Amino acid sequence: MINLDYYAAQYAQATINNDPGSPGSASDMDTVVTNALGVLQEMGIYACVLFLSSTKAHSDQALVVRQEILNLLGAVALPGFPDNTRNEAEILSNISENVTRSLEHTLFVKQLVERMLIYARYGAKAKANRSGGS
């Protein structure tokens, strides 16, 4: 049995630690993570990854979040992951074929990624508070 909460926390921390922005940009990461969480909750994992791949605002942070989601899926041994490609079409195809095709996988991934994004959101807020951001 694996502890999924451990993986969600680890990849949330990696998301915050790999923020490519300046030390004061934690609020930008918070914005990206909050928006991604909203898309995930309303539309699902495919839409969330598509949003992170296509957003223009804070695109560097969005790509970090997307990559850590893919890394998380690889860590829990979901078929077809890890996906080390940066090709948007291949990433979306992999999500479609290996996640959304199965209702069980879809619900599992949505719950796991939601937990990771919530942890990352709190981490970004804490980092912003430490660096004097809002």
Sequence and secondary structure as in RCSB ss.txt:
>XXXX:A:sequence
MINLDYYAAQYAQATINNDPGSPGSASDMDTVVTNALGVLQEMGIYACVLFLSSTKAHSDQALVVRQEILNLLGA
VALPGFPDNTRNEAEILSNISENVTRSLEHTLFVKQLVERMLIYARYGAKAKANRSGGS
>XXXX:A:secstr
   HHHHHHHHHHHHHHT  S GGGHHHHHHHHHHHHHHHHHH HHHHHHHHHH  TTHHHHHHHHHHHHHHHHH
TT TT       HHHHHHHHIIIIITSHHHHHHHHHHHHHHHHHHHHHHHHHHHHTT  
